[in-house]
Amino acid sequence: ETFLKGHLKTLNALKQAKITLTSFQEIRE
């Protein structure tokens, strides 16, 4: 269960990073 929570946290962090990167690219264009 702890592993699953950690995995979800990692996925969430990756999702956030992807969103940040996407918006950053949109600003540059």
C-alpha positions in Angstrom: 0.0 0.0 0.0 2.8 2.4 0.8 4.5 1.5 -2.5 1.2 2.3 -4.3 1.0 5.7 -2.6 4.5 6.5 -3.5 3.9 5.5 -7.1 0.8 7.7 -7.3 2.8 10.6 -5.9 5.5 10.1 -8.5 2.8 9.9 -11.3 1.3 13.1 -9.9 4.7 14.9 -9.9 5.3 13.8 -13.5 1.9 15.0 -14.5 2.6 18.4 -12.9 6.0 18.6 -14.5 4.4 17.9 -17.9 1.8 20.6 -17.4 4.5 23.1 -16.4 6.6 22.2 -19.4 3.6 22.5 -21.8 2.6 25.9 -20.5 6.2 27.0 -20.6 6.4 26.0 -24.3 3.2 27.8 -25.0 4.5 31.0 -23.5 7.7 30.8 -25.6 5.8 30.6 -28.9 
